[in-house]
Amino acid sequence: MDIQTGHKESALSIPGLGPEDRIYPRSYNETGGTRLVMVKKDHTKYLVAAGSGPLFEDLQGNVKEEFKWCPLTHENRLVLNRYFEYTAPQAFGTQIATFGLGDRLGLASPGHLETIRGRDVRPILAQQSIRELNLTGRDYKEVLDAACFAAFQEGYKDGFGADGDHLKVEPDIEMALRLGFTMLTLDCSEKIDNTVEKASAEEREEKYSQLPEELRRHYEERYLDQSFSIGDTSIRFDRDTLIRNVLIYSAAIDFMETIYNTYIQKAERPVDFEISIDETETPTDPASHYLVAKELYSRGVEIFSMAPRFCGEFQKGIDYIGDIGQFEQELALHARIADDFGYKLSIHSGSDKFSVFPIIAKYTKGRFHVKTAGTNWLEAVRTVAQVNPSLYRRMHAFALEHFHEAAAYYHVTTDLSKIVPLNEVSDEALADTYMNEDNARQLLHITYGLLLQAKDGEGKFLFKDEFYRTLSEHEDDYKRSLIGHIGKHLDLLGK
């Protein structure tokens, strides 16, 4: 097989590749006497190096007929990062839109990069939470390696980020930063007191009186009976409003400050620091958002973005549920608060929220961070339904059997009775019937971990190996599916 780069002398002929194997032309690069390209042989990808020089020597692999075949290992990824800067993640700061593209399988990033190429937005490719890693059986090294190799494969040189998503504890934060993640999403849910909203005013007063006097004095001197202007809106903290917010958020604010001072400020490179306060039982009031932001910036904590919990419901894998008029009114305030302090508004569970994307684009003025993850998994499932209906049918049946087990970890309003029975759907209609219907989308969305980890009595995976093999055989189909679906997100966001 030959790869042509536009220069006759750069043609690379690689023996041993069969008709079912492939070379990725965009990956071709040269440095210091070494020519390098990514190939896939027998459904396994390799870096193939030819020539001589430091890169050829540094890559680990086996030499066959003067070509070094280098597996896509963590060690070889680090070598790639040293020689080709565009293959390493970077921080982007607050002045450009970013789009989170969680890739639970490690296969979606090539499609993501093709989708985003040439658009006025930057991709955050490696975006995974510890919980997602536990459900998929992957680790942060694998997640970051897959993103870096994808950038090389696609020859994508506009930059990508890596997000240690929804991290809650310091050992995980330290690990993500040590591995090279360039964004940290701090999940403050365990520091937020969700019992306060349900308490009476008298109960809140009693609880507040038990806080240290110094803490109460700090907040009262700064906020009590004071008003703050946000555009043409004024936010006022009467006593009950202040007490409620201090009880709910003061411990979380202290936690944010500690993580910033301990890890972000001391990092020897830029890190995009996102604050997540969306994991609460009630929507984030604009007054709460303002207080958190003002406290952070008064303490010298500068952030990349903040994710409040919006009104309505941002359920997994389906469009926004709620009063769009109310959403627009409140989002306008949240966006203005973020803009006044200089950070970006972040929208979590942003997958498929098509009805509100134009509103987000309008009020953030195109400067936002939106996170998607599960929808990329669903596009993989769509591809499988199209090209391997037998596997899809087995996965669908398993998901139905185990739905309630998975639903314990998600807030979804899935109605299984509205999902058309499998025996009523032809193979040709599987993808359209199930991947375009909300209840079926949620069924397959929330059971991804169970599906990927399911094994038979002999310890063999029920679906995972065949699922990966199918996507490898049809990687172009998967890529096209992602381009269409994620492209719709970006189009509606004005990007």
C-alpha positions as CSV (number, residue, x, y, z in Angstrom):
1,M,0.0,0.0,0.0
2,D,1.2,3.5,-0.8
3,I,0.4,6.8,0.8
4,Q,0.8,10.0,-1.2
5,T,1.3,13.3,0.6
6,G,1.5,15.5,-2.5
7,H,5.3,15.0,-2.9
8,K,6.6,12.1,-4.9
9,E,9.6,11.7,-2.5
10,S,7.2,11.4,0.5
11,A,5.3,8.4,-0.9
12,L,5.4,5.6,1.8
13,S,4.9,2.1,0.6
14,I,4.1,-0.3,3.5
15,P,4.4,-4.0,2.8
16,G,2.1,-6.5,4.6
17,L,-1.2,-4.5,4.4
18,G,-4.1,-6.4,2.9
19,P,-7.1,-5.1,1.0
20,E,-9.1,-4.9,4.3
21,D,-6.5,-2.9,6.0
22,R,-6.1,0.9,5.7
23,I,-3.7,3.8,5.9
24,Y,-4.9,7.1,7.3
25,P,-3.5,9.7,4.9
26,R,-4.1,12.7,7.1
27,S,-1.8,11.3,9.8
28,Y,1.3,11.3,7.6
29,N,4.1,13.5,9.1
30,E,7.9,13.8,8.9
31,T,10.5,15.0,11.3
32,G,14.2,14.5,11.7
33,G,14.6,11.9,9.0
34,T,11.6,9.8,10.2
35,R,8.4,9.4,8.2
36,L,5.4,8.4,10.2
37,V,1.8,7.3,9.4
38,M,-1.0,5.5,11.2
39,V,-2.4,2.3,9.7
40,K,-5.0,-0.3,10.7
41,K,-4.1,-4.0,10.2
42,D,-6.4,-6.8,11.3
43,H,-8.6,-4.2,13.2
44,T,-5.6,-3.0,15.2
45,K,-4.1,0.4,14.7
46,Y,-0.3,1.1,14.6
47,L,2.1,3.9,14.0
48,V,4.4,2.8,11.2
49,A,7.8,4.6,11.1
50,A,10.3,4.6,8.3
51,G,13.7,6.2,7.9
52,S,16.0,7.0,10.8
53,G,16.5,9.6,13.5
54,P,15.5,10.3,17.1
55,L,11.7,9.7,16.6
56,F,12.4,6.4,14.9
57,E,14.6,5.4,17.8
58,D,12.2,6.6,20.6
59,L,9.1,4.8,19.3
60,Q,8.7,1.3,20.8
61,G,7.9,-1.4,18.2
62,N,9.1,-4.2,16.0
63,V,11.1,-3.6,12.8
64,K,9.9,-5.5,9.8
65,E,11.5,-4.9,6.4
66,E,12.9,-1.5,7.6
67,F,9.6,-0.4,8.9
68,K,9.0,-0.1,12.7
69,W,5.5,-1.1,13.7
70,C,4.6,0.7,16.9
71,P,1.4,-0.2,18.9
72,L,-0.8,2.6,20.2
73,T,0.5,2.3,23.7
74,H,0.7,5.0,26.4
75,E,4.5,5.2,26.0
76,N,4.3,5.7,22.3
77,R,1.6,8.4,22.8
78,L,4.0,10.3,25.1
79,V,6.7,10.1,22.4
80,L,4.2,11.4,19.8
81,N,3.4,14.3,22.1
82,R,7.0,15.3,22.3
83,Y,7.6,15.4,18.6
84,F,4.2,16.7,17.4
85,E,2.8,19.4,19.7
86,Y,-0.7,19.2,18.1
87,T,-1.2,15.7,19.4
88,A,-1.1,16.9,23.1
89,P,-4.1,18.5,24.8
90,Q,-4.2,22.2,25.6
91,A,-6.1,24.7,27.7
92,F,-8.2,27.3,25.8
93,G,-9.2,30.0,28.3
94,T,-12.4,31.9,28.3
95,Q,-12.5,33.7,24.9
96,I,-13.5,30.9,22.6
97,A,-16.4,28.5,22.6
98,T,-15.6,24.9,23.6
99,F,-17.5,21.7,23.1
100,G,-17.2,18.7,25.2
101,L,-17.2,15.4,23.4
102,G,-17.1,12.5,25.8
103,D,-16.0,9.4,24.0
104,R,-16.9,6.4,26.2
105,L,-15.6,3.9,23.6
106,G,-12.4,5.5,22.6
107,L,-13.6,5.4,18.9
108,A,-15.5,8.6,18.4
109,S,-12.8,11.3,18.3
110,P,-11.9,10.9,14.6
111,G,-15.6,11.6,13.8
112,H,-15.7,14.5,16.3
113,L,-12.6,16.1,14.8
114,E,-14.0,15.8,11.3
115,T,-17.2,17.4,12.5
116,I,-15.5,20.3,14.2
117,R,-12.8,21.0,11.7
118,G,-13.1,24.6,10.4
119,R,-15.7,25.6,12.9
120,D,-15.3,28.5,15.4
121,V,-15.2,26.2,18.4
122,R,-12.6,23.9,20.0
123,P,-13.1,20.3,21.0
124,I,-12.6,18.8,24.4
125,L,-12.1,15.3,23.3
126,A,-11.0,13.5,26.5
127,Q,-14.0,14.1,28.8
128,Q,-14.8,11.4,31.3
129,S,-15.9,11.1,34.9
130,I,-14.6,8.5,37.3
131,R,-18.1,7.0,37.3
132,E,-18.0,6.6,33.5
133,L,-14.6,5.0,33.7
134,N,-15.9,2.5,36.2
135,L,-18.8,1.7,33.9
136,T,-16.7,1.3,30.8
137,G,-13.7,-0.4,32.3
138,R,-11.3,2.2,31.0
139,D,-8.9,4.5,32.8
140,Y,-7.7,8.1,32.3
141,K,-4.5,7.0,30.5
142,E,-6.6,5.2,27.9
143,V,-9.0,8.1,27.5
144,L,-6.2,10.6,26.9
145,D,-4.2,8.3,24.7
146,A,-7.2,7.7,22.5
147,A,-7.8,11.5,22.0
148,C,-4.1,12.1,21.2
149,F,-3.9,9.3,18.7
150,A,-7.1,10.6,17.1
151,A,-5.6,14.0,16.6
152,F,-2.6,12.4,14.9
153,Q,-4.8,10.1,12.8
154,E,-6.8,13.0,11.5
155,G,-4.0,15.5,11.2
156,Y,-6.0,17.9,13.4
157,K,-3.8,20.8,14.3
158,D,-6.2,23.4,15.7
159,G,-6.0,22.1,19.2
160,F,-8.1,20.0,21.6
161,G,-8.6,19.8,25.3
162,A,-8.8,17.0,27.9
163,D,-11.3,17.3,30.8
164,G,-11.1,15.5,34.1
165,D,-14.9,15.6,34.3
166,H,-16.9,15.8,37.5
167,L,-14.0,15.1,39.8
168,K,-14.9,15.2,43.5
169,V,-11.8,14.2,45.6
170,E,-8.2,15.4,45.6
171,P,-6.5,12.1,44.7
172,D,-8.5,12.0,41.4
173,I,-7.8,15.7,40.7
174,E,-4.1,15.2,41.3
175,M,-4.1,12.1,39.1
176,A,-5.8,13.9,36.2
177,L,-3.5,16.8,36.3
178,R,-0.4,14.6,36.6
179,L,-1.5,12.7,33.4
180,G,-1.8,15.9,31.5
181,F,-5.5,16.8,31.5
182,T,-5.9,20.5,30.6
183,M,-9.3,21.0,32.1
184,L,-10.7,20.2,35.5
185,T,-14.4,20.1,36.2
186,L,-14.8,20.3,40.0
187,D,-18.0,18.5,41.1
188,C,-19.1,20.3,44.3
189,S,-22.2,18.2,44.8
190,E,-21.0,16.5,48.0
191,K,-20.2,20.0,49.5
192,I,-23.7,21.4,48.7
193,D,-26.4,21.0,51.3
194,N,-29.5,19.9,49.5
195,T,-31.6,19.7,52.7
196,V,-31.8,23.5,53.1
197,E,-34.4,24.1,50.4
198,K,-36.9,21.9,52.2
199,A,-36.3,23.4,55.6
200,S,-38.6,26.1,57.1
201,A,-37.3,29.6,57.6
202,E,-37.1,28.9,61.4
203,E,-35.0,25.7,60.8
204,R,-32.7,27.6,58.5
205,E,-32.2,30.3,61.1
206,E,-31.4,27.7,63.7
207,K,-28.9,25.9,61.4
208,Y,-27.3,29.3,60.4
209,S,-26.8,30.3,64.1
210,Q,-24.6,27.2,64.5
211,L,-22.2,28.3,61.8
212,P,-18.9,30.0,63.0
213,E,-19.5,33.7,63.9
214,E,-16.6,34.7,61.7
215,L,-18.2,33.1,58.6
216,R,-21.6,34.6,59.3
217,R,-20.0,38.1,59.8
218,H,-18.1,37.7,56.5
219,Y,-21.2,37.1,54.4
220,E,-23.5,39.5,56.3
221,E,-21.0,42.4,55.8
222,R,-20.7,41.7,52.1
223,Y,-24.2,40.9,51.1
224,L,-27.0,41.4,53.8
225,D,-29.6,43.9,52.5
226,Q,-27.4,44.8,49.6
227,S,-28.4,44.9,46.0
228,F,-26.2,44.1,43.0
229,S,-27.0,45.0,39.4
230,I,-26.8,42.5,36.6
231,G,-27.7,44.4,33.5
232,D,-31.2,45.8,34.0
233,T,-31.9,43.3,36.8
234,S,-31.1,43.8,40.5
235,I,-30.2,40.9,42.9
236,R,-30.9,41.6,46.5
237,F,-29.9,39.5,49.5
238,D,-32.5,39.9,52.2
239,R,-31.8,37.9,55.4
240,D,-33.6,34.7,54.3
241,T,-32.0,34.7,50.9
242,L,-28.6,35.2,52.3
243,I,-29.0,32.5,55.0
244,R,-30.3,30.0,52.4
245,N,-27.3,30.6,50.1
246,V,-24.7,30.5,52.8
247,L,-26.1,27.2,54.2
248,I,-26.2,25.7,50.7
249,Y,-23.0,26.9,49.2
250,S,-20.5,28.2,51.7
251,A,-18.8,24.8,52.2
252,A,-18.7,24.3,48.5
253,I,-17.1,27.7,47.9
254,D,-14.4,27.0,50.5
255,F,-13.8,23.7,48.6
256,M,-13.5,25.5,45.3
257,E,-11.0,27.9,46.8
258,T,-8.9,25.1,48.3
259,I,-8.7,23.1,45.0
260,Y,-7.8,26.2,43.1
261,N,-5.0,27.2,45.4
262,T,-3.7,23.7,45.9
263,Y,-3.8,22.5,42.3
264,I,-4.8,25.0,39.7
265,Q,-2.6,27.9,40.8
266,K,0.4,25.6,41.4
267,A,0.2,23.8,38.1
268,E,3.1,24.6,35.8
269,R,0.8,25.0,32.8
270,P,-2.6,26.6,32.1
271,V,-5.6,24.6,33.3
272,D,-9.2,25.4,32.5
273,F,-11.0,25.3,35.8
274,E,-14.7,24.6,35.7
275,I,-17.1,24.8,38.6
276,S,-20.0,22.4,38.6
277,I,-22.9,23.3,40.9
278,D,-25.5,21.6,38.7
279,E,-25.8,18.4,40.7
280,T,-28.5,19.8,43.0
281,E,-32.1,19.0,43.7
282,T,-33.4,22.4,42.6
283,P,-32.4,24.8,39.9
284,T,-29.7,27.4,40.6
285,D,-31.2,30.7,41.4
286,P,-29.4,33.6,39.7
287,A,-28.7,35.1,43.2
288,S,-27.0,31.8,44.1
289,H,-24.9,31.9,40.9
290,Y,-24.0,35.5,41.6
291,L,-23.0,34.9,45.2
292,V,-20.8,31.9,44.3
293,A,-19.1,33.9,41.5
294,K,-18.5,37.0,43.6
295,E,-17.1,35.0,46.5
296,L,-14.7,33.2,44.2
297,Y,-13.4,36.3,42.4
298,S,-13.0,38.2,45.7
299,R,-10.8,35.4,46.9
300,G,-8.7,35.5,43.7
301,V,-10.2,32.3,42.2
302,E,-10.4,32.7,38.4
303,I,-12.5,30.1,36.6
304,F,-12.9,29.0,33.0
305,S,-16.6,28.2,33.3
306,M,-19.5,27.5,35.7
307,A,-22.3,25.0,35.3
308,P,-25.5,26.0,37.2
309,R,-28.5,23.8,37.2
310,F,-31.1,25.3,34.9
311,C,-34.8,25.2,35.2
312,G,-36.6,22.4,33.4
313,E,-35.0,19.1,32.8
314,F,-31.8,18.2,31.0
315,Q,-32.4,14.5,30.8
316,K,-30.0,12.1,29.1
317,G,-30.2,11.6,25.4
318,I,-33.3,13.7,24.6
319,D,-34.4,17.3,24.1
320,Y,-35.0,19.9,26.8
321,I,-38.2,19.3,28.9
322,G,-39.7,22.4,30.4
323,D,-40.9,26.0,29.8
324,I,-38.7,27.4,27.1
325,G,-39.8,30.9,27.9
326,Q,-38.8,30.6,31.5
327,F,-35.5,28.9,30.4
328,E,-34.7,31.9,28.2
329,Q,-35.5,34.4,30.9
330,E,-33.3,32.7,33.5
331,L,-30.5,31.7,31.1
332,A,-30.2,35.4,30.1
333,L,-29.4,36.2,33.7
334,H,-27.0,33.3,34.1
335,A,-25.2,34.3,30.9
336,R,-24.9,37.9,32.0
337,I,-23.5,36.9,35.4
338,A,-20.9,34.8,33.7
339,D,-20.1,37.5,31.2
340,D,-19.7,40.2,33.9
341,F,-17.1,38.1,35.8
342,G,-15.4,37.0,32.6
343,Y,-16.0,33.2,32.5
344,K,-18.1,31.0,30.2
345,L,-21.4,29.5,31.0
346,S,-21.3,25.7,30.9
347,I,-24.2,23.5,29.9
348,H,-24.0,20.0,31.2
349,S,-26.0,17.1,29.8
350,G,-26.0,19.2,26.6
351,S,-26.6,16.2,24.3
352,D,-29.6,16.7,22.0
353,K,-31.0,19.8,23.7
354,F,-31.8,21.2,20.2
355,S,-34.7,23.4,21.2
356,V,-32.6,25.5,23.5
357,F,-29.4,25.7,21.6
358,P,-30.3,28.9,19.7
359,I,-31.1,30.5,23.1
360,I,-27.8,29.5,24.5
361,A,-26.0,30.8,21.5
362,K,-27.8,34.1,21.7
363,Y,-27.3,35.0,25.3
364,T,-23.8,33.7,25.7
365,K,-22.9,35.6,22.5
366,G,-21.4,32.4,21.2
367,R,-18.9,32.0,24.1
368,F,-19.9,28.9,25.9
369,H,-18.9,25.4,27.0
370,V,-21.4,22.6,26.2
371,K,-20.9,19.0,27.3
372,T,-22.0,15.9,25.4
373,A,-21.2,12.3,26.0
374,G,-24.0,9.7,25.9
375,T,-25.2,10.9,22.5
376,N,-21.9,9.8,21.0
377,W,-22.5,6.3,22.4
378,L,-26.0,6.4,20.9
379,E,-24.6,7.1,17.5
380,A,-22.4,4.0,17.9
381,V,-25.5,2.1,18.8
382,R,-27.3,3.6,15.7
383,T,-24.5,2.4,13.5
384,V,-24.6,-1.1,15.0
385,A,-28.4,-1.2,14.5
386,Q,-27.8,-0.4,10.8
387,V,-25.0,-2.8,10.0
388,N,-25.4,-5.6,12.6
389,P,-29.1,-5.9,13.5
390,S,-28.6,-9.2,15.3
391,L,-26.2,-7.7,17.8
392,Y,-28.5,-4.7,18.2
393,R,-31.5,-7.0,19.0
394,R,-29.5,-8.8,21.7
395,M,-28.3,-5.6,23.2
396,H,-31.8,-4.1,23.2
397,A,-33.3,-7.1,24.9
398,F,-30.6,-7.1,27.5
399,A,-31.2,-3.4,28.1
400,L,-34.9,-4.0,28.7
401,E,-34.1,-6.7,31.2
402,H,-31.7,-4.5,33.2
403,F,-33.3,-1.1,32.7
404,H,-34.4,-0.6,36.3
405,E,-31.0,-1.6,37.6
406,A,-29.5,1.2,35.5
407,A,-32.3,3.7,36.2
408,A,-31.3,3.8,39.9
409,Y,-28.4,6.1,38.9
410,Y,-30.2,8.5,36.6
411,H,-33.1,10.9,36.6
412,V,-35.1,9.8,33.5
413,T,-38.8,9.6,32.8
414,T,-38.6,6.7,30.4
415,D,-41.8,4.9,29.6
416,L,-40.9,1.4,28.5
417,S,-44.5,0.7,27.4
418,K,-44.0,3.2,24.6
419,I,-41.1,1.4,23.1
420,V,-42.1,-0.7,20.1
421,P,-41.5,-4.4,20.7
422,L,-38.5,-5.9,18.9
423,N,-40.6,-8.5,17.1
424,E,-42.6,-5.8,15.4
425,V,-39.6,-4.0,13.8
426,S,-37.7,-5.1,10.7
427,D,-33.9,-5.1,10.6
428,E,-34.0,-2.3,8.2
429,A,-36.1,-0.1,10.5
430,L,-34.2,-0.7,13.8
431,A,-32.1,2.4,13.7
432,D,-34.9,4.8,12.8
433,T,-37.5,3.2,15.1
434,Y,-35.3,3.2,18.3
435,M,-32.6,5.8,17.9
436,N,-35.2,8.5,16.9
437,E,-37.6,7.8,19.8
438,D,-37.0,9.3,23.2
439,N,-37.8,6.3,25.4
440,A,-35.7,3.9,23.4
441,R,-32.8,6.4,23.4
442,Q,-32.9,6.6,27.1
443,L,-33.2,2.8,27.4
444,L,-29.9,2.4,25.5
445,H,-28.3,5.5,26.9
446,I,-28.4,4.6,30.6
447,T,-27.6,0.9,30.2
448,Y,-24.3,1.5,28.4
449,G,-22.1,0.4,31.3
450,L,-24.1,-2.8,31.9
451,L,-24.0,-3.6,28.2
452,L,-20.2,-3.1,28.0
453,Q,-19.5,-5.1,31.1
454,A,-21.9,-8.0,30.6
455,K,-20.3,-11.4,30.5
456,D,-21.5,-15.0,30.0
457,G,-20.9,-17.9,32.4
458,E,-17.4,-18.4,31.0
459,G,-16.3,-14.8,31.6
460,K,-16.6,-13.8,28.0
461,F,-18.1,-10.4,27.1
462,L,-21.7,-10.8,25.8
463,F,-21.5,-7.7,23.6
464,K,-18.4,-5.7,24.0
465,D,-16.0,-7.5,21.7
466,E,-18.5,-7.8,18.8
467,F,-19.6,-4.2,19.3
468,Y,-16.0,-2.9,18.9
469,R,-15.4,-5.3,16.0
470,T,-18.5,-4.0,14.2
471,L,-17.5,-0.4,14.7
472,S,-14.0,-1.1,13.4
473,E,-15.4,-2.8,10.3
474,H,-17.7,0.2,9.8
475,E,-15.7,3.1,11.1
476,D,-16.6,5.3,8.2
477,D,-20.3,4.7,8.9
478,Y,-19.8,5.6,12.5
479,K,-17.9,8.7,11.5
480,R,-20.7,9.8,9.1
481,S,-23.3,9.3,11.9
482,L,-21.3,11.5,14.3
483,I,-20.7,14.2,11.7
484,G,-24.5,14.4,11.0
485,H,-25.6,14.3,14.6
486,I,-22.9,16.4,16.4
487,G,-23.0,18.7,13.4
488,K,-26.7,19.5,14.1
489,H,-25.7,20.5,17.6
490,L,-23.1,22.9,16.4
491,D,-25.2,24.3,13.6
492,L,-28.0,25.2,16.2
493,L,-25.3,26.7,18.5
494,G,-24.3,29.0,15.7
495,K,-20.9,27.3,15.1
